[in-house]
Amino acid sequence: MSYIRFQDVSKSFNGISVIKSVSFTIEKGEICGFIGRNGSGKTVVFKLMTGLLVPDKGSVTFGGENLTKKNRFFESLGVMIETPGFIPHYSGLKNLKILNSMSANPVPTEEICALMTRLGLDPKNRRGVRTYSLGMRQKLGIIQAVMNKPELLVLDEPMNSLDTESVAEIRKLFTELNEQGATIILASHISDDIDSLCTRKFRIENSTIVEVHDEILVN
């Protein structure tokens, strides 16, 4: 049984079709990449995948269970979709500690601090997140998505605004998480992210999704 299944899924906004009769499956333990031009529907697909949107037609299931009909989210999920939102006048660590306290699987503060340090953020820095650069916010968003060791990670353009050294470290982090059992689904306009990390690749184009085999993915 497939871990994630889209079956004849369609979604429109104001009469404009974003995806139409889309079907694909993802197996547990895979790293799958989605690529497409801006506006192609990557974010919509990820919101459908995580229960943030409901399809107009078709079904989205996890392990054979239709979570949309049961009106609940996948229980072990780490998500980073669009710009990460944080309480602007709180520090990075304080934001992460609040989110951690709300998790079904909270981790020790020391682990959060270690992740921050690994990605180049100082957990002792008391500056509000509103003063962070785009790259710093992006790293904080990645940490909030991964820190509670979710079974499923869904990441929309996680490498945006990051320098080369940070990208290399985050790719290494994602590989480690996958080796520990996490299924990872990511979208990127950077073909290297997809080619270096992903075991399967999908292209979103003209309201459809097709799996891509043995070709260099370019925008």
Secondary structure, 3 states (H helix, E strand, C coil): CCCEEEEEEEEEECCEEEEEEEEEEECCCCEEEEECCCCCCHHHHHHHHCCCCCCCEEEEEECCECCCCCCCCCCCEEEECCCCCCCCCCCHHHHHHHHHHCCCCCCCHHHHHHHHHHCCCCCCCCCCHHHCCHHHHHHHHHHHHHCCCCCEEEEECCCCCCCHHHHHHHHHHHHHHHHCCCEEEEECCCHHHHHHHCCEEEEEECCEEEEECCCCCCC
